[in-house]
């Protein structure tokens, strides 16, 4: 699965624009009085202003062997959220290494280097190194209806976990990280509360584009016409 576009709410739009544009140097693709869109590799990250919003967890894929360079780059810009003393956190089951930080909405943002993708580069790490949006957190009371919708309508499979507590649905390019809030109420490694924050996404799977809307802990899916790019 590819997450082509991810739309999140923010109650601090100007702060988020400053953070992603001036601190992280993400390229602005489009901007209006109540929204901003950034280029993030093959994906688009969009923030829309809302009077109140609650934090999200999302992740970006980075080149498979640049986690050390990425950490050095990030540490000049943000405060890293460690796990115990580790700033680069290994996920051995996923053959990946990740690092975490907060943006101005207190979203927990992750850079993850997946060795299985085997993406090499000789370029020094920068915001241009980001490959795509690779994960979106989906905290709910019951994982099974979310899995059923994504599996039946978008043909996504479980990548890791189960419908009991933690279920990563999709593949290494794009995952919905669906968690049961009763059994896993906080995000790793920050211990931030996992809010069921509404979002929208456009994804592609099997060559087909889909609209995904997460609202009030329910997922709504709709297959789009193939020429849909917005």
Secondary structure in CASP SS format (residue, H / E / C, confidence):
PFRMAT SS
TARGET T0000
AUTHOR 0000-0000-0000
METHOD secondary structure of the structure
MODEL  1
X C 1.00
X E 1.00
X E 1.00
X E 1.00
X E 1.00
X E 1.00
X E 1.00
X E 1.00
X E 1.00
X E 1.00
X C 1.00
X C 1.00
X H 1.00
X H 1.00
X H 1.00
X H 1.00
X H 1.00
X H 1.00
X H 1.00
X H 1.00
X H 1.00
X H 1.00
X H 1.00
X C 1.00
X C 1.00
X C 1.00
X E 1.00
X E 1.00
X E 1.00
X E 1.00
X E 1.00
X E 1.00
X C 1.00
X C 1.00
X E 1.00
X E 1.00
X E 1.00
X E 1.00
X E 1.00
X E 1.00
X C 1.00
X C 1.00
X E 1.00
X E 1.00
X E 1.00
X E 1.00
X E 1.00
X E 1.00
X E 1.00
X C 1.00
X C 1.00
X C 1.00
X C 1.00
X C 1.00
X C 1.00
X C 1.00
X E 1.00
X E 1.00
X E 1.00
X E 1.00
X E 1.00
X E 1.00
X C 1.00
X C 1.00
X C 1.00
X C 1.00
X H 1.00
X H 1.00
X H 1.00
X H 1.00
X H 1.00
X H 1.00
X H 1.00
X H 1.00
X H 1.00
X C 1.00
X C 1.00
X C 1.00
X C 1.00
X E 1.00
X E 1.00
X C 1.00
X E 1.00
X C 1.00
X C 1.00
X E 1.00
X C 1.00
X C 1.00
X E 1.00
X E 1.00
X E 1.00
X H 1.00
X H 1.00
X H 1.00
X C 1.00
X E 1.00
X E 1.00
X E 1.00
X E 1.00
X E 1.00
X E 1.00
X E 1.00
X C 1.00
X C 1.00
X C 1.00
X C 1.00
X C 1.00
X E 1.00
X E 1.00
X E 1.00
X E 1.00
X E 1.00
X E 1.00
X E 1.00
X H 1.00
X H 1.00
X H 1.00
X C 1.00
X C 1.00
X C 1.00
X C 1.00
X C 1.00
X C 1.00
X C 1.00
X C 1.00
X C 1.00
X H 1.00
X H 1.00
X H 1.00
X C 1.00
X C 1.00
X E 1.00
X E 1.00
X E 1.00
X E 1.00
X E 1.00
X E 1.00
X E 1.00
X E 1.00
X E 1.00
X C 1.00
X C 1.00
X H 1.00
X H 1.00
X H 1.00
X H 1.00
X H 1.00
X H 1.00
X H 1.00
X H 1.00
X H 1.00
X H 1.00
X H 1.00
X H 1.00
X C 1.00
X C 1.00
X C 1.00
X E 1.00
X E 1.00
X E 1.00
X E 1.00
X C 1.00
X C 1.00
X C 1.00
X C 1.00
X E 1.00
X E 1.00
X E 1.00
X E 1.00
X E 1.00
X C 1.00
X C 1.00
X C 1.00
X C 1.00
X E 1.00
X E 1.00
X E 1.00
X E 1.00
X E 1.00
X E 1.00
X C 1.00
X C 1.00
X C 1.00
X C 1.00
X C 1.00
X E 1.00
X E 1.00
X C 1.00
X C 1.00
X C 1.00
X C 1.00
X E 1.00
X E 1.00
X C 1.00
X C 1.00
X C 1.00
X C 1.00
X C 1.00
X E 1.00
X E 1.00
X E 1.00
X E 1.00
X E 1.00
X E 1.00
X E 1.00
X C 1.00
X C 1.00
X E 1.00
X E 1.00
X E 1.00
X E 1.00
X E 1.00
X E 1.00
X E 1.00
X E 1.00
X C 1.00
X C 1.00
X E 1.00
X E 1.00
X E 1.00
X E 1.00
X E 1.00
X E 1.00
X C 1.00
X C 1.00
X C 1.00
X C 1.00
X C 1.00
X C 1.00
X C 1.00
END
